[in-house]
Amino acid sequence: MSARRGEARPQEARQQSIAEFVAKQGSATAVELAELTGVSVMTVHRDLDELARRGLLRKFRGGVSAQPSTVFESDAEYRLNARIDQKRAIAARAVELVEPGGSVMLDDSTTALQLATLLEPLAPLTVVTNYRRTIDEVCAMKDVRLIALGGDYFRTHDSFNGLPCTEAIASVSVDTAFLSTSAMTAAMTYHQEQEIVVVKRAMLAAAATKVLLMDSSKMPRTALHHLAPVDSYDRVIVDDGVDPALLAELRDRVEVEVATTNH
């Protein structure tokens, strides 16, 4: 793999590239990663120190190894920058389901965050969310009413969860809930943390229409806890990287829309 493959890039994007490469390969040396990113070995070591500090990689003499995939899936900073084009494409399809004057609930997924950035032109609108970054995004929007769900702050997810959050969700009813999760098959959605499952289930129960937003990297996969059967959602929006056979299986159970990614 030549250095020309990925010329020197901004630190955040470079660290994302390193994390994804190591997750896929299982381990890597600093020299390999310098070649991948087009920067010096010294710069790579600084990146590895930061990624190790965030718990995404385990550093050893001369290189790094991957943490379990569930660590990646839970890390807010990692999720913010992963598969951004797919998430934007999915969000662009999802926003077509939002009606002015309506109410939407957005979970703490970064795909729903991309949807949040598109909502202001649809005002007046009510937005309910437990995700701090979505709160920050929506709070300045004109004629958008924001209901911020409080609770126990989970730093890894950058969101509010726990009993106070689920009780707050149970006190409202919204037109549409837009959610994502870390894994799904043609029949079931999953998440690796039961505390997050409880909040997402409460959101589904609070919505008249339930929309699942899933990029193709999350399927077909499983995680520890069942979240909800696929046919309990009213609609699933995916990107165009989903395997055709899986897409056909999904369409046997639920309405599916495919968002085209700009390649």
C-alpha positions as CSV (number, residue, x, y, z in Angstrom):
1,M,0.0,0.0,0.0
2,S,1.6,3.3,-1.1
3,A,1.7,6.6,0.7
4,R,0.0,8.1,-2.4
5,R,-3.1,6.1,-1.5
6,G,-4.0,8.5,1.3
7,E,-2.1,11.8,1.2
8,A,-1.6,13.7,4.4
9,R,-5.1,14.5,5.7
10,P,-6.6,16.5,8.6
11,Q,-5.9,14.9,12.0
12,E,-9.5,13.8,12.7
13,A,-10.0,12.2,9.3
14,R,-6.6,10.5,9.6
15,Q,-7.4,9.0,13.0
16,Q,-10.7,7.8,11.6
17,S,-8.8,6.1,8.8
18,I,-6.4,4.5,11.2
19,A,-9.2,3.3,13.5
20,E,-11.1,1.7,10.7
21,F,-8.0,0.1,9.2
22,V,-7.0,-1.5,12.5
23,A,-10.6,-2.6,13.2
24,K,-10.6,-4.4,9.8
25,Q,-7.1,-5.9,10.0
26,G,-7.1,-6.7,13.7
27,S,-3.7,-5.1,14.2
28,A,-1.1,-2.9,12.4
29,T,2.4,-1.5,12.8
30,A,3.1,2.2,13.0
31,V,5.1,1.9,9.8
32,E,2.0,0.4,8.0
33,L,-0.2,3.2,9.3
34,A,2.3,5.9,8.2
35,E,2.2,4.4,4.7
36,L,-1.6,4.3,4.8
37,T,-2.0,7.9,5.9
38,G,1.0,9.6,4.2
39,V,2.4,11.1,7.4
40,S,5.5,10.4,9.5
41,V,5.8,7.5,12.0
42,M,6.1,10.1,14.8
43,T,2.8,11.7,13.7
44,V,1.2,8.2,13.6
45,H,2.4,7.5,17.2
46,R,0.7,10.7,18.4
47,D,-2.5,9.6,16.7
48,L,-2.2,6.2,18.3
49,D,-1.7,7.7,21.7
50,E,-5.0,9.7,21.2
51,L,-6.9,6.7,19.9
52,A,-5.6,4.5,22.8
53,R,-6.6,7.3,25.3
54,R,-10.2,7.1,23.9
55,G,-10.2,3.4,24.3
56,L,-10.5,2.6,20.6
57,L,-7.2,0.8,20.2
58,R,-4.7,-1.1,22.3
59,K,-1.2,0.1,21.8
60,F,1.8,-2.2,22.0
61,R,5.5,-1.8,21.1
62,G,5.7,-1.0,17.5
63,G,2.0,-1.0,16.7
64,V,-1.6,-1.4,17.8
65,S,-4.4,-3.9,18.0
66,A,-8.2,-3.4,17.8
67,Q,-10.6,-3.3,20.7
68,P,-13.8,-5.3,20.4
69,S,-16.1,-3.8,17.8
70,T,-18.6,-2.9,20.5
71,V,-16.2,-0.2,21.7
72,F,-16.1,1.4,18.3
73,E,-19.9,1.3,18.0
74,S,-20.3,3.0,21.4
75,D,-17.7,5.8,20.9
76,A,-19.4,9.1,20.0
77,E,-16.4,10.6,18.3
78,Y,-15.8,7.5,16.2
79,R,-19.5,7.4,15.1
80,L,-19.6,11.1,14.2
81,N,-17.0,10.6,11.4
82,A,-17.8,7.0,10.2
83,R,-19.6,6.5,6.9
84,I,-20.7,10.1,6.7
85,D,-21.7,10.1,3.0
86,Q,-24.1,7.2,3.6
87,K,-25.6,8.9,6.7
88,R,-26.2,12.1,4.8
89,A,-27.8,10.2,1.9
90,I,-30.1,8.4,4.4
91,A,-31.0,11.6,6.1
92,A,-31.9,13.3,2.8
93,R,-34.4,10.5,2.2
94,A,-35.7,10.6,5.8
95,V,-36.4,14.3,5.8
96,E,-39.0,13.8,3.1
97,L,-41.1,12.0,5.7
98,V,-41.2,15.1,8.0
99,E,-44.2,17.4,7.7
100,P,-44.2,21.1,8.8
101,G,-46.2,21.5,12.0
102,G,-45.4,17.9,13.1
103,S,-43.3,16.4,15.8
104,V,-40.3,14.1,15.5
105,M,-38.2,12.2,18.0
106,L,-34.5,11.7,17.2
107,D,-32.3,9.2,19.1
108,D,-28.6,9.6,19.9
109,S,-27.5,8.2,16.6
110,T,-25.2,10.2,14.3
111,T,-27.5,9.3,11.4
112,A,-30.4,11.1,13.1
113,L,-28.0,14.0,13.8
114,Q,-27.6,14.3,10.0
115,L,-31.4,14.5,9.7
116,A,-31.5,17.2,12.4
117,T,-29.3,19.5,10.3
118,L,-32.0,19.4,7.6
119,L,-35.1,20.3,9.7
120,E,-35.1,24.1,9.9
121,P,-36.8,24.6,6.5
122,L,-39.7,22.5,7.7
123,A,-40.5,24.7,10.7
124,P,-42.8,25.1,12.6
125,L,-41.7,21.8,14.1
126,T,-41.2,20.1,17.4
127,V,-38.1,18.0,17.9
128,V,-37.6,15.7,20.9
129,T,-34.1,14.2,21.5
130,N,-31.7,12.9,24.1
131,Y,-28.5,13.5,22.1
132,R,-26.4,16.5,23.2
133,R,-25.1,17.3,19.7
134,T,-28.6,17.3,18.2
135,I,-29.7,19.6,21.1
136,D,-26.9,21.9,20.1
137,E,-27.9,21.7,16.4
138,V,-31.6,22.3,16.9
139,C,-31.6,24.9,19.7
140,A,-30.7,27.8,17.4
141,M,-33.3,26.9,14.7
142,K,-36.0,29.5,14.2
143,D,-39.6,28.3,14.9
144,V,-38.4,24.8,15.9
145,R,-39.6,23.8,19.4
146,L,-37.0,21.7,21.1
147,I,-37.8,19.2,23.9
148,A,-34.5,18.1,25.4
149,L,-34.7,14.7,27.2
150,G,-32.7,14.7,30.4
151,G,-31.4,11.8,32.4
152,D,-28.1,10.2,33.2
153,Y,-25.4,11.6,30.9
154,F,-23.4,8.9,29.2
155,R,-20.1,10.4,28.1
156,T,-19.4,7.6,25.6
157,H,-22.6,8.2,23.7
158,D,-22.7,12.0,24.5
159,S,-26.4,11.5,25.3
160,F,-28.9,11.3,28.2
161,N,-30.3,8.0,29.2
162,G,-31.5,6.0,32.3
163,L,-34.8,6.1,34.1
164,P,-35.3,9.9,34.0
165,C,-35.0,9.8,30.2
166,T,-37.4,6.9,29.7
167,E,-39.9,8.5,32.0
168,A,-39.7,11.8,30.0
169,I,-40.2,9.9,26.8
170,A,-43.2,8.1,28.2
171,S,-44.8,11.5,28.9
172,V,-44.9,12.6,25.2
173,S,-46.4,11.3,21.9
174,V,-44.8,12.2,18.6
175,D,-45.7,11.8,15.0
176,T,-42.5,10.1,13.9
177,A,-39.5,8.6,15.7
178,F,-36.2,8.3,13.7
179,L,-33.8,5.8,15.2
180,S,-30.7,3.9,14.3
181,T,-28.9,1.1,16.1
182,S,-25.6,-0.8,15.9
183,A,-26.7,-4.1,14.2
184,M,-29.5,-5.8,12.4
185,T,-30.4,-8.8,10.4
186,A,-33.4,-9.3,8.1
187,A,-35.5,-10.1,11.1
188,M,-34.2,-8.3,14.2
189,T,-32.5,-5.1,15.3
190,Y,-29.9,-5.2,18.1
191,H,-27.7,-3.1,20.4
192,Q,-24.8,-4.1,22.6
193,E,-25.9,-2.1,25.7
194,Q,-29.1,-2.8,27.5
195,E,-29.4,0.8,28.9
196,I,-29.5,2.1,25.3
197,V,-32.0,-0.6,24.3
198,V,-34.4,0.6,27.0
199,V,-34.4,4.2,25.8
200,K,-34.8,3.2,22.1
201,R,-37.7,1.0,22.9
202,A,-39.4,3.8,24.8
203,M,-38.9,6.1,21.8
204,L,-40.5,3.5,19.5
205,A,-43.5,3.2,21.9
206,A,-43.9,7.0,21.9
207,A,-44.2,7.4,18.1
208,A,-47.1,6.9,15.7
209,T,-44.6,6.2,12.9
210,K,-41.3,4.4,13.5
211,V,-38.5,4.9,11.0
212,L,-35.2,3.0,11.2
213,L,-32.1,4.6,9.7
214,M,-29.4,2.0,8.9
215,D,-26.2,2.3,6.9
216,S,-25.0,-0.9,5.2
217,S,-22.0,-1.5,7.5
218,K,-24.4,-2.5,10.3
219,M,-26.0,-5.4,8.4
220,P,-26.2,-8.3,8.5
221,R,-24.8,-8.3,12.1
222,T,-26.0,-9.1,15.6
223,A,-25.2,-7.7,19.0
224,L,-25.9,-8.9,22.5
225,H,-29.4,-7.5,23.1
226,H,-32.5,-7.7,21.0
227,L,-34.0,-4.2,20.3
228,A,-37.1,-4.8,18.2
229,P,-38.1,-7.0,15.3
230,V,-37.7,-5.4,11.9
231,D,-41.4,-5.7,11.2
232,S,-42.2,-3.5,14.2
233,Y,-40.8,-0.5,12.2
234,D,-43.0,1.2,9.7
235,R,-40.1,2.0,7.3
236,V,-36.4,1.3,7.0
237,I,-34.1,3.6,5.1
238,V,-30.7,2.2,4.1
239,D,-27.9,3.2,1.7
240,D,-27.2,1.5,-1.6
241,G,-24.4,-0.7,-0.2
242,V,-26.8,-3.3,1.2
243,D,-26.5,-6.8,-0.2
244,P,-29.3,-7.4,-2.7
245,A,-30.3,-10.7,-1.1
246,L,-30.6,-9.1,2.3
247,L,-32.5,-6.2,0.8
248,A,-35.0,-8.7,-0.7
249,E,-35.4,-10.4,2.7
250,L,-36.0,-7.0,4.4
251,R,-38.7,-6.1,1.9
252,D,-40.6,-9.3,2.8
253,R,-41.0,-7.8,6.3
254,V,-41.1,-4.0,6.0
255,E,-41.2,-1.1,3.6
256,V,-37.6,-0.3,2.6
257,E,-36.2,2.8,0.9
258,V,-32.7,2.8,-0.6
259,A,-30.8,6.1,-0.4
260,T,-28.2,6.7,-3.2
261,T,-24.8,7.6,-2.0
262,N,-22.6,10.0,-4.0
263,H,-19.6,7.8,-4.9
